[in-house]
C-alpha cells in the first residue's frame, strides 16, 4: 500500500514540477558545498588553466578591458564586451581571447561571469569554467550565465555559441518557481527549447550530489508549453528507487492548472478505515481557484471541505473555507454528530482606495466542530482546547480633510462551553474628532483661554442578540424576539489650561443620550400562585429616549525626588510622583421627575410582606440607562515612577550611564462621595508594573483594600450555621487596624532566549515585510498560518516562554487562591535536533494540566521529521510525520499516529 502511495506521489511531483524544467536559473544565495567534477572540452583548455601571462609571445597581447565590434545580419553593430581582474591573453592568429580572474563577457542580452573564459571570435564560441584554488585545491569561480529576463544559471563549465544562442551546460544548478535542477547535462537548442540528459529535478535547494530527493530525467526535451520525457525515476539520498516511468508527455502552461488531489489511506479506531482528503483542484483563472476535498470512513462517517482562494494584486486577497462533518462516535445505529464550520479571511490593500478599508476575519460553526473533527486541524492542541470563537467584518471610511469618520462592523462571539452565541448585526460608529470652535486657523500668537475649549461628537448604533443558545438561533422568530437595538449620542466638551507654571488644570462636561425602540415594564401577577414574589417583565414597544450628563474638573502636577550616591555603582535614584485631584458631579437620574425609573410594589401575600423597589425601564437596553444615585465625588490618585541610574561597566566603550526603570506606574487611587448617605469612601485600589532582563520579563500586580470595619456574624437556618459579613460605617484605622486586603493578583510573563541578553537591534517594521512580500513568501506565510508546526526556527538555540499567575480573593467568610505556571519553549539538542514543549502546572493542586505536549523535530534539509506527543489528558495521542519541506509538495509525507478518540470517557491515566 505504501509503495503504491509513494508511486502516485512521485507521478504528481513530476507533473507539478516539470513545468519549470525548460528554464534554468540559479538561486541568489546558492553556495556549493562540495566540488563536483568539471568537464572541460579540450586538453588545450586544461593546460590554459595553468598558463601564466607571457609577454614575449609575438602573437599575444595583454589587456584589462577591451571591446570588439561585430556586424549582425541586419547590419547593426553589436558589441562583444569583456573584462577580467587578472589578465587577458589574445591569440591574434586564431582570434581567441583567454580571460583570467573574475572574467566577464557581455554580448547583446547574454552576460557571463567565470574565473576563466575563452572567446573564439572566429567560430562565435564561448567556453567558461572555474579554476583550481592553489591553496584549498577546491574548484572555485564557477560560470554564472544570464540571458534576457531568464534567471541566472550556475554550472561547472559550458560551451556557448553567442550568435546562434545554442550551447551545452555541464552540471547545471538552477531554480525556477521553487523547483531546482542540478547534475547531468543540458543542451540549449534555441530560446524556447532545451534537451536534458541525466538531470536531477527536485524541490531541494542543494546542488547535485547533495540533493536529498529528486526525479532523474534520463532524456527529455523541454519546450515552451510542454515537456516530452524519456525514462525517469525517483531518487532519494542518491539511491535510485524502483519507481519509474518509461516516457511522459506533460503540458507546461504558464498559468494555474486543475487536477485531482490524491488521497491518503489509514485507519481510525472508532470510525474505521478511511480515504482522506480525496479531492479536486479547480483553477478557474489567475484570480480565483477552488479546492474540494473529502474524507470517507468505512463505518459511515465523512468530512467535506470547500476552500476558495482569491487574489487581485494590489487590490485585495482572501480565502473562504466551508467545512461539514458527520461522525458517529457512539454505538452502531446512534444518530451521527453533524457539525459545520466557516472561516473567511479578507484583506484589502490600503493603497487601493485611500481613506477607506475593509477587512474580514470569520471563524464560526457548531460548538463541537473542532472536538469531532480533530483531524481536520491536524490535532492542533490550541484549536482543540479553545473555548471561544469570534468573527469580525469591518468597514471604515475617513473623509480626508474633514474631522469625520465612519466605522461599520459585524461581529460574532461564540462560547463553546456554554454553547451560546452573541451577534452584533451591525455596530455603527460615526465620529467627529474634537474641534476648537472659538479658535481660528489664521490665529497669530498664543491661544486665549476660551480658544482652548474643545468640542467633539460621536454616534453609536448597535443591533445585537446576546447569549442565545446555539440550537435556538435559527428557530422561529428567535432573531426578532431576542434582538436588541439602540442608538447613543455623546458630546464631550473639554478645557485644559496650565496655571502657575506647574499645575495642569482641566474641566469637562459630557452629555450622553440614548434612543430606544423598546423599554420594559415590571409588575406582579396576582394570579401567579407558584412564585408570587417574582415580578413579571414585559417588553413595551415604542420610542424612548434617555439623557444624562456629568461634570468634572481636576488638577495635576509632577513632583520630583532624587537621591545621589557616591563611590558606588549606583549613581542616583529618581522618583517622579504625579498626584491628581478631581471632582465630578452626577445628578440622581432615578428621581421620578426624569421618568427613567419606575416603582414596583408587591402584593401582600402571606407569609411574604409587601416590598417596594425601583427599576430602570432601560435596564435591558444595549447601552443601559442613566445611572441612579447622586454623585458629588472627590477623586484622588497618585502615580509613581522610580528609576535608577547606574555606572557603565568597564567593558562599555561608550561609558554612558544606564537608566533602569525599577517601578513603572505604582498607583494608589480612591474616591469620596459627599452625596452618599454612608460608606462615602470607596475601596482603595493599587497597581504597579516593572520589567527585568532588559524589559524582556514583565511583572504586574494589582489589588484593593477595604477601609471599613467588617464583622463576621453567624446565622442559623435550616439547622446549619451560616456566616455573613456585616460592614460598619467606621474606618478601620479608627480602631487601630490596617485596611483589609480584599483582593490581590500578580502576574509575570516573558520570553527568554540568547537574544534577550544581547543589545536590542531594530529592524524593518512587520507591516513593511508583509506589504513587500513575494509570491513565494506569501505561500510560505499561508502555510505557517494554517499549520504553525510546519515551521521550526533552528537559528534560535533555546527559548523559554512562561506566564505565572497568582490571585487572592478574600470574601471574609472564605478565601480563594489560584497559583498557576504555564511554560512553553524549545531547545536545540544539536544543530539539527530540536525539542519543543508546552505545559501548565497548578502549584496549589501540585499537578500538571491536561494541555501538556512535547514535540521533537529533525532538520533533514529538504525533509522534516517531527513527532508530537500528548502524554495524558483528553487528547492523549502521538503523531510522527516525515514530509518534504517544499510548500509545493507539502502533501508528500508519511505519517504514523496513535488512535484518537474524542470520547468524554477517554482514559486519562
Secondary structure, DSSP 8 states (H G I E B T S, - for coil): -HHHHHHHHHHHHHHHHGGGTTS----TT----S------S-HHHHHHTT----TT-TTEE--SEEEEEEE-TTS-EEEEEEE-SSEEEEETTTTEEEEEEEEEEEETTEEEEEEEEEEETTTTEEEEE-EE-TTT--EE--EEEEETTS--EEESEEEEETTTTEEEEES-EEEETTEEEESSEEEE-SSS-EEEEEEEEES--S-TTS-SEEEEEEEEEE-SSEEEE--EEEEETTEEEEEEES-EEEE--SS---EEE--EEEEETTTEEEEEEEEEEEE-SSSEEEEEEEEEETTS-EEEEEEEEEEETTTEEEEEEEEEEEE--SSTTS--EEEEEEEEEEEE-TTTSTTEEEEEEEEEE-TTHHHH-GGGGTT-HHHHT--EEEEEEEEEEE-TTSSEEEEEEEEEEEETTTTEEEEEEEEEEEEEEEE-TT--TT--SS--GGGG-EEEEEEEEEEEEEEEEGGGTTSTTHHHHSEEEEEEEEEEEEEEEEETTTEEEEEEEEEEEEEEEEEEEEE--TT--S-TTS-EEEEEEEEEEEEEEEEEEEEE--EEEEEE-SSSSEEEEEEEEEEEEEEEEE--TTSTTT-SEEEEE---BTTB---EEEEETTTTSTT-----S-EEEEEEEEEEEEEEEE---TT-SS---EEEEEEEEEEEEEEEETT-SS--B--EEEEEEEEETTTTEEEEEEEEEE-EEEEEEEEEETTEEEEEEEEEEEEGGGGT---EEEEEEEEEEEEEEGGGGS-------HHHHHHT--HHHHHHHHHHHH-GGG---TTSSEEEEEEEEEEEEE-SS-EEEEEEEEEEEEEEEETTEEEEEEEEEETTTTEE-S--EEEEEEEETTEEEEEEEE-SSTT-EEEEEEEE--STTTT-EEEEE------TT----
